[in-house]
Amino acid sequence: MKYVSTRDNNKSVSSSFAIAHGISEEGGLFLPETIPALNADEFSKLCNMKYTERAEYILGKFLTDFTEDEIDYCVAGAYSGSFEKNNPAPLVPLGDNVEMLELWHGPTCAFKDLALQLLPYLMVTAAKKQSDGKNIVILVATSGDTGKAALEGFRDVENTEIIVFYPCDGVSPMQKLQMTTQAGKNVHVYGIKGNFDDAQSGVKTLFTDENVKAVLSKHGFEFSSANSINWGRLAPQIVYYISAYCDMINQGRDLSGGFNVVVPTGNFGNILAAYYAKAMGTPIKKLICASNKNNVLTDFINTGIYDKNREFYTTISPSMDILISSNLERMLYILSGGNAKYVTALENLLKETGKFEISEDMKEKSASVFYGGYCDDEQTLKTISDTFREYGYLLDTHTAVALRVYENYVDETGDKTTTVIASTASPYKFPKSVLSAIQKDVPAEDFEAAYKLSEITNVTIPQQILELKNANLRFNDVICKNDLKDAVFSSLGI
């Protein structure tokens, strides 16, 4: 299996190169030249496997320059003892036709754990093949959850430094606390005066700055990424969609007509992983892309026009407060039939004008796979309230967006096909917002809100959240969005 860049497919690289470097030198994203298919016999075998075994098998299809022993070592290190009941991605039924795919039972209570517990092992293994002894500097832009999950995953990993940038006013207080109290000798955290798009654009600029890369190389460092622009972040996410299908088959669900998948997403990585699962042969019918009020992806799916020239909203689902969805670039490459020059032209238009429109052929291909919808904060809170009242099930503010968009989809289409909804975070990462959906009286302090929420709902607060209450604050630097380079050099002692 070889990998090419979305902006230059004239040369191909190995999976270890793609993972170690994170992003191609001209700024494109790596993706596999071909998508491996799973046949009926393979799906039958996967149904009889544990989650870790499924992960090893599926990753083996993509990481062909890793040995079987190396993949086994990486998966075992990532998933053994890291998730509740050793079950990283359990399904919980919600009514007759819906399964909630709970992806937040890991160390940081967010879906990013399923990839970011594994990525350090993949990256260290890849670096031994590729990096010529240099120390890896992991740059991360986060809208809330990736930062903590990456910090936890790379904490004290040998020969790595990790630097995280988050919008200082664009994450929940609990998300901020998770990052600013992070332990580890090799971790660095900065708030920025700006939004997630500012952080993401700044990080991507550093990746392609030849002067910065030269300074790093001189001091024995090289960049890589833990964002979903890194293929090593995206590949592990494919596993849980295939695993969900296997689990539903084992439950006896009739999936002869396929099933739908709903994903709350801002950066398009999580739903792109579901697309890859579909392309590998998993019988997914429709991919339902759920957005909050920052509905740039909804408009793109419905019109073929991507336009980030709009008001940016700070919402109660902050991990989706994004207007530049970097992983969409991989989907553009796929929809265009692998036309790297065309993708480059679109990305240049986005950079220069903030807008582009895809061809009619690409619009048709996209519409055959994706449905786009969104809801605002008021609808999000109502969905949390209604769902708890009807089912006794407590949603976080992102999963609630997904459920509301799914309900709108059913109302619009009448499609009641079995559906998997990606549940992306514990409600206790956003306790004040979630509590406000249940009752009007909300304490001013996050932990008091969490205690009250638990008292009312009988839903246990994760220990990882409780431990934050007495954690020591380590990082309180807030920088301008144009000062990321100085922060990197300062963190590395350059």
C-alpha positions in Angstrom: 0.0 0.0 0.0 1.5 3.3 -1.1 0.4 6.9 -0.3 0.1 10.0 -2.4 -0.6 13.6 -1.6 -3.8 15.3 -2.4 -1.8 18.0 -4.2 0.9 15.9 -5.8 0.3 12.3 -6.8 3.4 12.0 -9.0 5.3 10.3 -6.2 4.2 7.8 -3.7 5.5 7.1 -0.1 5.1 4.3 2.5 2.6 4.4 5.3 5.5 5.0 7.8 6.6 8.0 5.8 3.1 9.4 5.8 2.7 8.9 9.5 6.1 10.2 10.5 5.9 13.4 8.4 2.1 14.0 8.9 1.7 16.3 5.9 3.3 16.4 2.5 6.0 19.0 1.8 3.8 21.1 -0.6 1.0 21.2 2.0 -1.2 18.3 0.8 -2.6 15.5 2.9 -1.5 11.9 2.5 -4.0 9.2 1.6 -3.8 5.7 0.2 -3.5 5.2 -3.5 -6.2 2.5 -3.4 -8.8 1.5 -0.8 -8.6 -2.1 0.3 -11.8 -4.1 0.0 -13.1 -6.6 2.6 -15.0 -9.6 1.3 -17.8 -11.6 2.9 -15.4 -14.2 4.4 -13.3 -11.4 6.0 -16.3 -9.7 7.5 -17.4 -13.1 9.0 -13.9 -13.5 10.5 -14.1 -9.9 11.9 -17.4 -10.7 13.5 -15.7 -13.4 15.6 -12.9 -11.1 16.7 -12.4 -8.8 19.7 -12.0 -5.1 19.0 -8.3 -5.2 19.3 -8.1 -8.1 16.8 -10.3 -6.2 14.4 -8.1 -3.2 14.7 -5.0 -5.3 14.0 -6.6 -6.8 10.9 -7.9 -3.6 9.4 -4.8 -1.6 10.1 -2.8 -4.3 8.5 -4.6 -3.5 5.2 -3.3 0.0 5.3 0.0 -0.1 7.1 1.8 -2.7 4.9 5.3 -1.6 5.7 4.6 -2.3 9.4 5.3 -5.9 10.4 2.5 -8.0 11.9 4.3 -7.9 15.2 4.7 -4.1 15.1 1.0 -3.6 14.5 0.1 -6.1 17.3 2.5 -4.2 19.6 1.0 -0.8 18.7 -2.6 -2.0 19.2 -2.0 -3.8 22.4 -0.2 -0.8 23.9 -3.0 1.6 22.9 -6.0 -0.4 24.0 -5.0 -2.7 26.8 -6.4 -1.3 30.0 -7.1 2.2 28.5 -10.8 1.9 28.1 -13.7 1.0 30.4 -14.4 -2.7 30.4 -11.7 -3.1 27.7 -14.4 -2.1 25.2 -13.4 1.0 23.3 -16.5 1.4 21.2 -19.7 -0.1 22.7 -23.1 0.2 21.1 -26.1 1.4 23.2 -29.6 1.1 21.7 -31.8 4.2 21.6 -35.3 3.1 20.5 -35.8 0.5 17.8 -33.7 1.8 14.9 -30.8 3.7 16.5 -27.6 2.5 18.0 -25.4 5.0 19.9 -21.7 4.2 19.2 -20.1 5.5 22.4 -16.6 6.5 21.6 -15.8 8.3 24.9 -14.9 5.6 27.4 -11.1 6.3 27.2 -8.7 8.4 29.2 -9.9 11.8 28.1 -13.7 11.0 27.6 -13.7 11.9 23.9 -13.7 9.9 20.7 -10.2 11.2 19.9 -8.8 8.6 22.4 -9.5 5.8 20.0 -6.9 7.2 17.6 -4.7 9.2 19.9 -3.9 6.3 22.2 -2.7 4.5 19.2 -1.0 7.2 17.2 2.1 7.6 19.5 2.9 3.9 19.1 2.4 4.1 15.3 4.5 7.3 15.1 7.4 6.0 17.2 7.5 2.8 15.1 7.3 4.8 11.9 10.0 7.2 13.1 12.4 4.4 13.6 12.0 3.6 9.9 12.0 7.2 8.7 13.3 10.0 10.9 17.1 9.5 10.9 17.4 9.9 14.6 15.6 13.3 14.8 13.3 14.1 17.7 9.7 14.5 16.5 7.8 17.7 17.3 4.0 17.1 17.3 2.1 20.3 16.5 -1.6 20.2 17.3 -4.4 22.7 16.7 -7.4 21.8 18.7 -11.1 22.9 19.0 -11.2 21.1 22.4 -10.9 17.4 22.4 -7.9 16.6 20.2 -5.6 18.6 22.4 -6.1 16.7 25.6 -6.2 13.3 23.8 -3.0 14.1 22.0 -1.3 15.4 25.2 -2.3 12.3 27.1 -1.2 10.0 24.3 2.2 11.6 23.7 3.0 12.4 27.4 6.6 11.4 28.1 6.9 9.4 24.9 10.6 9.1 24.1 12.1 11.5 21.5 9.0 13.5 21.1 7.8 17.0 22.1 4.1 17.9 21.8 2.9 21.5 21.4 -0.9 22.2 21.5 -2.6 25.4 20.5 -6.3 26.0 21.4 -8.6 29.0 21.1 -8.5 30.5 24.5 -12.2 31.5 24.4 -13.4 28.7 22.1 -13.3 25.6 24.3 -15.4 24.5 27.3 -13.9 25.2 30.8 -13.6 21.5 31.4 -11.7 21.0 28.1 -9.4 23.9 28.9 -8.7 22.5 32.4 -7.9 19.1 30.9 -5.2 20.7 28.7 -3.8 23.3 31.1 -3.2 20.8 33.9 -1.6 18.1 31.7 1.3 16.2 33.2 4.4 15.3 31.3 7.9 16.6 30.7 7.5 16.9 26.9 4.1 18.7 26.8 3.5 22.4 26.0 0.1 24.2 25.8 -0.8 27.6 24.5 -4.1 29.5 24.3 -4.4 31.7 21.2 -6.3 34.9 20.7 -8.5 33.7 17.9 -10.6 30.7 16.9 -9.8 27.2 15.9 -9.3 28.1 12.2 -6.6 30.6 13.2 -4.8 27.8 15.2 -5.2 25.3 12.4 -4.0 27.7 9.7 -1.1 28.7 11.8 0.0 25.1 12.3 -0.3 24.3 8.6 1.8 27.4 7.8 4.6 26.2 10.1 4.5 22.8 8.4 5.3 24.3 5.0 7.7 27.1 6.2 11.1 26.0 4.8 13.0 28.4 7.1 11.3 27.0 10.2 12.0 23.5 9.0 15.6 24.3 8.4 16.0 25.7 12.0 14.4 22.7 13.4 16.6 20.3 11.4 19.7 22.1 12.6 18.7 21.4 16.2 17.7 17.8 15.5 13.9 18.2 15.3 11.3 17.6 12.6 7.6 18.3 12.6 4.7 15.9 12.6 1.0 16.2 13.5 -1.5 14.5 15.7 -4.4 16.2 14.0 -6.5 14.2 11.6 -4.5 15.6 8.8 -2.1 12.8 9.8 -3.1 9.5 8.2 -2.1 7.7 11.4 -4.9 9.6 13.2 -7.5 8.8 10.6 -6.8 5.1 10.0 -7.7 3.9 13.5 -11.1 5.7 13.3 -12.1 3.5 10.3 -11.9 0.5 12.7 -14.8 1.5 15.0 -17.3 1.9 12.1 -16.5 -1.6 10.8 -16.5 -2.9 14.4 -20.0 -1.4 14.9 -21.3 -3.3 11.9 -19.8 -6.5 13.2 -21.4 -6.0 16.7 -24.8 -5.3 15.1 -24.5 -8.5 13.1 -23.6 -10.4 16.3 -26.7 -8.9 17.9 -28.9 -10.4 15.2 -29.9 -7.1 13.5 -31.0 -7.5 10.0 -28.7 -5.3 8.0 -29.4 -6.8 4.6 -30.5 -3.4 3.5 -27.5 -1.7 5.0 -27.4 1.0 7.7 -26.8 4.7 8.0 -24.2 6.5 10.0 -24.5 10.0 11.6 -21.4 11.9 12.6 -21.2 15.3 14.4 -18.2 16.9 12.8 -16.5 20.2 12.0 -13.2 19.1 10.5 -14.6 16.2 8.5 -12.1 13.6 9.8 -14.5 11.4 11.7 -17.1 11.2 8.9 -14.3 10.6 6.4 -13.3 7.5 8.4 -16.8 6.3 8.0 -16.6 6.9 4.3 -13.5 4.7 4.1 -15.3 2.0 6.1 -18.1 2.2 3.5 -15.6 2.1 0.6 -14.0 -1.0 2.0 -17.3 -2.8 1.8 -19.2 -2.1 5.0 -22.8 -1.8 3.9 -23.3 1.9 4.9 -26.0 3.5 2.9 -26.0 7.2 3.8 -23.4 9.2 5.7 -25.2 12.0 7.6 -23.0 14.9 8.3 -24.2 16.9 11.3 -23.1 20.5 12.0 -23.9 23.1 14.5 -24.6 26.8 13.6 -21.2 26.9 11.9 -22.8 25.1 9.0 -20.2 25.4 6.3 -20.2 21.7 5.6 -24.0 21.5 5.4 -24.0 24.2 2.8 -21.2 22.5 0.9 -23.0 19.1 0.8 -26.2 20.7 -0.3 -24.8 23.1 -2.9 -21.3 22.1 -3.8 -20.1 25.5 -2.8 -17.6 25.8 0.1 -17.7 29.3 1.5 -16.0 30.2 4.8 -16.8 33.9 4.3 -19.5 34.0 7.0 -19.9 34.8 10.6 -18.1 32.5 13.1 -20.3 31.4 16.0 -19.1 30.3 19.4 -21.5 27.5 20.4 -22.2 25.0 23.2 -20.7 22.3 20.9 -17.3 24.0 20.6 -15.4 21.0 19.0 -17.4 21.7 15.9 -16.8 25.5 15.8 -14.8 25.3 12.6 -15.1 27.0 9.2 -12.1 25.4 7.5 -12.6 21.7 7.4 -9.1 20.4 6.6 -10.0 16.8 6.0 -12.5 17.7 3.3 -9.4 18.0 1.1 -9.1 14.2 1.1 -12.7 13.9 0.0 -12.2 16.4 -2.7 -9.4 14.3 -4.1 -11.6 11.2 -4.0 -14.6 12.9 -5.6 -12.4 14.4 -8.4 -11.0 10.9 -9.3 -7.6 11.7 -7.9 -7.1 15.0 -9.7 -4.3 16.6 -7.6 -4.0 19.7 -9.8 -7.8 20.3 -9.5 -7.6 19.9 -5.7 -4.7 22.3 -5.5 -6.6 24.8 -7.5 -9.6 24.5 -5.1 -7.4 24.9 -2.0 -5.7 27.9 -3.5 -9.1 29.5 -4.2 -10.1 28.8 -0.6 -6.9 30.4 0.7 -7.2 33.4 -1.7 -10.9 34.1 -1.7 -12.3 31.9 1.1 -14.6 30.1 -1.4 -14.7 27.5 -4.1 -17.3 25.4 -6.1 -16.9 21.8 -7.2 -17.9 20.4 -10.6 -21.4 19.1 -11.3 -20.0 15.5 -11.5 -18.5 15.9 -8.0 -21.7 17.3 -6.7 -23.6 14.2 -7.9 -21.1 11.8 -6.4 -21.2 13.7 -3.1 -25.0 13.8 -3.0 -25.2 10.0 -3.6 -23.2 9.4 -0.4 -23.7 12.3 2.0 -26.6 14.2 3.6 -25.9 17.4 5.4 -27.9 19.1 8.1 -27.4 21.4 11.1 -29.0 22.7 14.2 -28.5 25.6 16.6 -27.9 25.7 20.3 -31.6 26.0 21.2 -32.4 22.8 19.2 -29.3 21.1 20.7 -30.5 21.7 24.3 -34.1 20.6 23.4 -32.7 17.4 22.0 -30.8 16.7 25.2 -33.9 17.4 27.3 -36.2 15.3 25.1 -33.9 12.4 24.8 -33.3 12.2 28.6 -37.0 12.5 29.3 -38.0 9.8 26.8 -35.1 7.3 27.1 -33.2 8.2 30.3 -30.1 8.7 28.0 -27.8 11.6 28.6 -26.3 13.3 25.5 -23.4 15.7 25.3 -23.8 18.8 23.2 -22.1 17.3 20.1 -23.9 14.0 20.0 -27.2 15.9 20.5 -26.5 17.8 17.3 -26.1 14.5 15.5 -29.4 13.1 16.9 -31.3 16.3 16.0 -30.0 16.2 12.5 -30.8 12.5 12.2 -34.4 13.2 13.3 -34.6 16.0 10.7 -33.3 13.6 8.1 -36.0 11.0 8.9 -38.7 13.6 8.9 -37.5 14.8 5.5 -36.9 11.4 3.8 -38.9 8.9 5.8 -35.8 6.7 5.8 -36.0 4.6 9.0 -33.1 2.3 8.2 -31.1 1.1 11.2 -28.7 4.0 12.1 -25.5 4.3 14.0 -24.9 7.7 15.7 -21.3 8.5 16.6 -21.5 9.6 20.3 -18.3 11.7 20.5 -17.9 12.9 24.1 -19.0 12.4 27.7 -21.7 14.9 28.8 -19.5 15.8 31.7 -17.1 17.6 29.5 -19.8 20.2 29.1 -21.8 19.9 32.4 -23.2 23.4 32.6 -24.7 23.3 29.1 -26.0 19.8 29.5 -27.5 20.6 32.9 -29.2 23.7 31.5 -31.1 21.4 29.2 -32.4 19.5 32.1 -33.2 22.3 34.6 -33.1 26.1 34.7 -31.0 26.4 37.9 -27.4 25.9 36.9 -24.5 26.5 39.3 -21.8 28.9 38.1 -19.0 26.5 38.7 -18.4 23.5 36.3 -17.8 20.9 39.0 -20.9 21.9 41.0 -22.9 21.6 37.8 -21.4 18.2 37.2 -22.4 17.0 40.7 -25.9 18.4 40.2 -26.2 16.7 36.8 -25.1 13.4 38.3 -27.6 13.8 41.2 -30.5 14.4 38.9 -29.7 11.8 36.2 -27.9 9.1 38.2 -25.3 9.1 35.5 -21.8 8.6 37.0 -19.2 11.3 36.6 -16.1 9.8 35.0 -13.1 9.5 37.4 -11.0 11.3 34.8 -13.2 14.4 35.2 -13.3 14.3 38.9 -9.5 14.2 39.2 -9.3 17.5 37.4 -10.8 19.4 40.4 -7.6 19.3 42.4 -5.1 19.2 39.5 -2.3 21.7 39.4 -2.5 24.4 36.7 0.6 24.2 34.6 0.0 26.2 31.4 -1.6 29.7 31.3 0.2 31.4 28.4 -2.1 33.1 25.8 -0.5 34.3 22.6 -1.5 36.1 19.4 -2.4 34.0 16.5 0.7 35.2 14.6 3.1 34.2 17.3 3.0 30.4 16.9 6.5 30.1 15.5 8.0 32.0 18.5 6.0 29.7 20.9 7.4 26.6 19.1 11.0 27.8 19.3 10.6 28.8 22.9 9.1 25.4 23.8 12.0 23.6 22.2 14.7 25.9 23.7 15.7 27.2 20.2 
